[in-house]
């Protein structure tokens, strides 16, 4: 299964990655959570990659932008992505979604280039 997020036009897929800057956590009662990550790199600046994903993700729902960790919180009647700020983090995450399906993009500078991870999160 692949993440269902548009791929930045000038991106190259990184195969066999192990370290991932994306940090998604869950609060509440979840019967099942499936996380589908894909890692990419681009010679473009992080600001260009972030702008592409801000626009692409707005089509799905409101976008949470976070320099820190994304937490998917569930209570009796609500479920939403929230940011837990870590101002010293180099990684900027964007998250959007609706109950049971979220999309997260984590963008990290690498010199003048960019590493980024696309993550689809399915919860029940």
Backbone as CSV, one residue per row, in Angstrom:
resi,resn,N_x,N_y,N_z,CA_x,CA_y,CA_z,C_x,C_y,C_z
1,UNK,0.842,-1.176,0.000,0.000,0.000,0.000,0.889,1.242,0.000
2,UNK,0.472,2.241,-0.760,1.219,3.485,-0.843,0.446,4.597,-0.150
3,UNK,1.195,5.604,0.311,0.550,6.790,0.867,-0.268,7.446,-0.243
4,UNK,-1.430,7.959,0.091,-2.308,8.554,-0.926,-2.198,10.083,-0.935
5,UNK,-0.983,10.552,-0.984,-0.680,11.977,-1.001,0.078,12.266,-2.298
6,UNK,-0.230,13.380,-2.923,0.470,13.757,-4.151,1.980,13.814,-3.903
7,UNK,2.745,13.409,-4.894,4.211,13.433,-4.770,4.730,14.716,-5.410
8,UNK,5.560,15.422,-4.672,6.155,16.670,-5.148,6.802,16.427,-6.514
9,UNK,6.562,17.306,-7.501,7.004,17.050,-8.881,8.504,16.796,-9.066
10,UNK,9.354,17.416,-8.287,10.801,17.238,-8.472,11.404,16.365,-7.362
11,UNK,10.628,15.393,-6.924,11.076,14.519,-5.833,11.649,13.213,-6.369
12,UNK,12.558,12.638,-5.593,13.104,11.303,-5.849,12.787,10.436,-4.632
13,UNK,12.255,9.251,-4.895,11.927,8.318,-3.815,13.210,7.747,-3.212
14,UNK,13.237,7.636,-1.902,14.359,7.003,-1.211,13.941,5.597,-0.805
15,UNK,14.672,4.627,-1.256,14.350,3.237,-0.941,15.100,2.808,0.313
16,UNK,14.511,1.903,1.054,15.176,1.297,2.198,15.481,2.252,3.330
17,UNK,14.593,3.216,3.595,14.869,4.155,4.676,14.506,3.531,6.013
18,UNK,15.214,3.968,7.054,14.933,3.484,8.406,14.606,4.636,9.347
19,UNK,15.387,5.704,9.291,15.139,6.855,10.147,14.070,7.723,9.500
20,UNK,13.113,8.176,10.274,12.001,8.935,9.745,11.698,10.094,10.683
21,UNK,11.679,11.341,10.191,11.422,12.470,11.070,9.955,12.618,11.459
22,UNK,9.058,11.860,10.850,7.635,11.985,11.135,7.340,11.379,12.495
23,UNK,6.632,12.124,13.327,6.267,11.628,14.640,4.770,11.844,14.816
24,UNK,4.001,10.775,14.646,2.556,10.811,14.816,2.230,9.934,16.005
25,UNK,1.469,10.490,16.956,1.063,9.693,18.106,-0.455,9.716,18.210
26,UNK,-0.998,8.840,19.042,-2.439,8.677,19.165,-2.845,8.807,20.621
27,UNK,-3.937,9.532,20.878,-4.499,9.662,22.217,-5.961,9.263,22.129
28,UNK,-6.397,8.346,22.968,-7.780,7.894,22.943,-7.831,6.412,22.663
29,UNK,-9.014,5.944,22.356,-9.219,4.521,22.125,-9.292,4.242,20.626
30,UNK,-8.316,3.520,20.118,-8.268,3.152,18.709,-8.208,1.635,18.610
31,UNK,-9.084,1.044,17.825,-9.075,-0.407,17.662,-7.919,-0.839,16.771
32,UNK,-7.565,0.014,15.820,-6.542,-0.352,14.852,-5.979,0.924,14.256
33,UNK,-4.678,0.957,14.032,-4.052,2.090,13.349,-3.049,1.530,12.349
34,UNK,-3.117,2.017,11.130,-2.193,1.596,10.082,-1.503,2.847,9.562
35,UNK,-0.188,2.820,9.522,0.610,3.964,9.095,1.404,3.553,7.862
36,UNK,1.268,4.326,6.773,1.931,4.016,5.507,2.880,5.169,5.158
37,UNK,4.204,5.002,5.426,5.153,6.078,5.125,5.888,5.861,3.804
38,UNK,6.255,6.960,3.164,7.122,6.945,1.988,8.075,8.123,2.116
39,UNK,9.351,7.900,1.848,10.354,8.950,2.026,10.904,9.395,0.673
40,UNK,11.126,10.719,0.559,11.593,11.333,-0.682,12.666,12.370,-0.385
41,UNK,13.335,12.802,-1.459,14.265,13.921,-1.366,14.070,14.796,-2.597
42,UNK,14.475,16.061,-2.472,14.392,17.004,-3.583,15.532,17.994,-3.453
43,UNK,16.012,18.483,-4.582,17.047,19.518,-4.557,16.445,20.887,-4.283
44,UNK,15.133,20.999,-4.263,14.467,22.271,-3.990,14.525,22.599,-2.499
45,UNK,14.366,23.878,-2.197,14.386,24.353,-0.805,13.152,23.857,-0.054
46,UNK,13.270,23.675,1.273,12.127,23.231,2.069,10.892,24.128,1.907
47,UNK,11.082,25.431,1.767,9.945,26.345,1.623,9.118,26.012,0.384
48,UNK,9.772,25.619,-0.701,9.045,25.259,-1.928,8.234,23.983,-1.728
49,UNK,8.832,23.002,-1.075,8.144,21.731,-0.815,6.952,21.967,0.118
50,UNK,7.165,22.755,1.172,6.075,23.052,2.105,4.927,23.765,1.403
51,UNK,5.221,24.737,0.555,4.160,25.470,-0.140,3.344,24.535,-1.037
52,UNK,4.007,23.623,-1.734,3.307,22.641,-2.562,2.331,21.827,-1.717
53,UNK,2.796,21.325,-0.565,1.944,20.468,0.259,0.871,21.240,1.007
54,UNK,1.125,22.491,1.386,0.054,23.295,1.995,-1.125,23.385,1.028
55,UNK,-0.827,23.696,-0.232,-1.887,23.828,-1.240,-2.556,22.484,-1.529
56,UNK,-1.778,21.430,-1.690,-2.330,20.111,-2.026,-3.206,19.561,-0.904
57,UNK,-2.807,19.794,0.334,-3.539,19.212,1.455,-4.795,19.994,1.820
58,UNK,-4.856,21.272,1.473,-6.062,22.073,1.744,-7.292,21.495,1.048
59,UNK,-7.091,20.744,-0.020,-8.213,20.142,-0.746,-8.924,19.081,0.096
60,UNK,-8.241,18.524,1.093,-8.826,17.452,1.907,-9.537,17.977,3.148
61,UNK,-8.988,18.976,3.806,-9.553,19.548,5.035,-8.602,20.632,5.525
62,UNK,-8.908,21.224,6.666,-8.009,22.213,7.253,-6.649,21.569,7.510
63,UNK,-5.593,22.363,7.399,-4.233,21.857,7.563,-3.665,22.357,8.886
64,UNK,-3.130,21.433,9.680,-2.413,21.776,10.901,-0.934,21.827,10.540
65,UNK,-0.279,22.944,10.830,1.163,23.054,10.581,1.867,23.030,11.927
66,UNK,2.919,22.224,12.019,3.515,21.962,13.321,5.026,21.838,13.244
67,UNK,5.713,22.570,14.081,7.144,22.352,14.308,7.187,21.598,15.638
68,UNK,7.092,20.284,15.533,6.973,19.424,16.712,6.353,18.104,16.310
69,UNK,5.434,17.605,17.134,4.809,16.302,16.892,3.324,16.467,16.615
70,UNK,2.810,15.633,15.729,1.379,15.582,15.458,0.776,14.502,16.354
71,UNK,-0.321,14.847,17.016,-1.030,13.896,17.858,-2.451,13.796,17.337
72,UNK,-2.917,12.593,17.083,-4.304,12.393,16.683,-5.079,12.053,17.950
73,UNK,-5.934,12.977,18.346,-6.676,12.838,19.600,-8.112,12.437,19.317
74,UNK,-8.550,11.460,20.060,-9.930,10.989,19.930,-10.585,11.054,21.303
75,UNK,-11.767,11.640,21.323,-12.595,11.587,22.519,-13.946,11.012,22.092
76,UNK,-14.930,11.075,22.896,-16.202,10.405,22.601,-16.774,10.730,21.230
77,UNK,-16.818,11.992,20.872,-17.463,12.368,19.608,-16.542,13.073,18.632
78,UNK,-15.330,13.316,19.018,-14.441,14.070,18.135,-13.116,13.340,17.931
79,UNK,-12.503,13.679,16.845,-11.177,13.161,16.528,-10.501,14.236,15.697
80,UNK,-9.273,14.612,16.068,-8.595,15.655,15.310,-7.088,15.558,15.480
81,UNK,-6.396,16.118,14.505,-4.941,16.217,14.574,-4.596,17.515,15.288
82,UNK,-3.693,17.420,16.248,-3.241,18.604,16.984,-1.715,18.621,17.010
83,UNK,-1.174,19.798,17.233,0.282,19.971,17.260,0.782,20.034,18.696
84,UNK,1.832,19.303,18.964,2.557,19.420,20.227,3.884,20.080,19.865
85,UNK,3.972,21.380,20.141,5.109,22.196,19.691,6.441,21.747,20.301
86,UNK,7.462,21.752,19.452,8.866,21.578,19.840,9.637,22.617,19.028
87,UNK,9.716,23.855,19.498,10.298,24.944,18.713,11.709,24.680,18.195
88,UNK,12.465,23.833,18.847,13.834,23.560,18.408,13.900,22.552,17.257
89,UNK,12.780,21.943,16.897,12.762,20.936,15.836,13.039,21.567,14.480
90,UNK,13.833,20.886,13.668,14.078,21.316,12.293,12.977,20.828,11.359
91,UNK,12.182,19.881,11.807,11.147,19.263,10.988,9.843,20.045,11.107
92,UNK,9.248,20.372,9.963,7.913,20.977,9.929,6.968,19.915,9.397
93,UNK,5.875,19.696,10.136,4.883,18.714,9.714,3.575,19.412,9.359
94,UNK,2.952,18.923,8.322,1.616,19.353,7.927,0.700,18.151,8.072
95,UNK,-0.476,18.356,8.648,-1.419,17.243,8.820,-2.816,17.701,8.451
96,UNK,-3.546,16.816,7.821,-4.936,17.067,7.487,-5.670,15.740,7.494
97,UNK,-6.965,15.813,7.603,-7.724,14.580,7.537,-9.065,14.705,8.202
98,UNK,-9.750,13.613,8.167,-11.058,13.499,8.788,-11.063,12.210,9.590
99,UNK,-12.073,12.030,10.356,-12.157,10.841,11.210,-11.769,9.591,10.425
100,UNK,-10.804,8.900,10.904,-10.307,7.610,10.414,-9.257,7.678,9.308
101,UNK,-9.003,8.847,8.704,-7.982,8.903,7.654,-7.272,10.256,7.686
102,UNK,-5.973,10.211,7.950,-5.169,11.430,8.026,-4.003,11.338,7.061
103,UNK,-3.552,12.500,6.626,-2.364,12.605,5.780,-1.383,13.522,6.495
104,UNK,-0.126,13.105,6.547,0.907,13.888,7.224,2.107,13.996,6.295
105,UNK,2.679,15.192,6.216,3.910,15.421,5.468,4.913,16.022,6.443
106,UNK,6.093,15.430,6.529,7.171,15.945,7.378,8.305,16.405,6.475
107,UNK,8.688,17.672,6.609,9.697,18.278,5.744,10.893,18.688,6.594
108,UNK,12.079,18.234,6.155,13.304,18.509,6.904,14.377,19.032,5.951
109,UNK,15.012,20.157,6.307,16.087,20.672,5.453,17.306,19.758,5.480
110,UNK,17.967,19.670,4.339,19.239,18.938,4.239,20.163,19.817,3.405
111,UNK,20.903,20.709,4.082,21.700,21.703,3.373,20.744,22.635,2.653
112,UNK,20.921,22.806,1.341,19.991,23.625,0.559,18.877,22.783,-0.047
113,UNK,18.917,21.476,0.181,17.924,20.543,-0.358,16.925,20.163,0.742
114,UNK,16.082,19.178,0.437,15.004,18.801,1.345,14.797,17.292,1.364
115,UNK,14.634,16.744,2.554,14.138,15.382,2.742,12.713,15.513,3.243
116,UNK,11.815,14.649,2.777,10.453,14.704,3.301,9.820,13.324,3.271
117,UNK,8.871,13.153,4.179,8.170,11.889,4.328,6.674,12.135,4.189
118,UNK,6.025,11.300,3.406,4.578,11.322,3.264,4.019,10.148,4.057
119,UNK,3.001,10.417,4.841,2.421,9.360,5.674,0.907,9.403,5.568
120,UNK,0.309,8.274,5.262,-1.142,8.115,5.370,-1.395,7.325,6.637
121,UNK,-2.334,7.815,7.450,-2.664,7.174,8.710,-4.147,6.789,8.657
122,UNK,-4.406,5.505,8.833,-5.766,4.977,8.833,-6.056,4.474,10.253
123,UNK,-7.111,4.963,10.876,-7.437,4.534,12.236,-8.891,4.070,12.282
124,UNK,-9.134,3.127,13.216,-10.513,2.658,13.463,-10.766,2.681,14.940
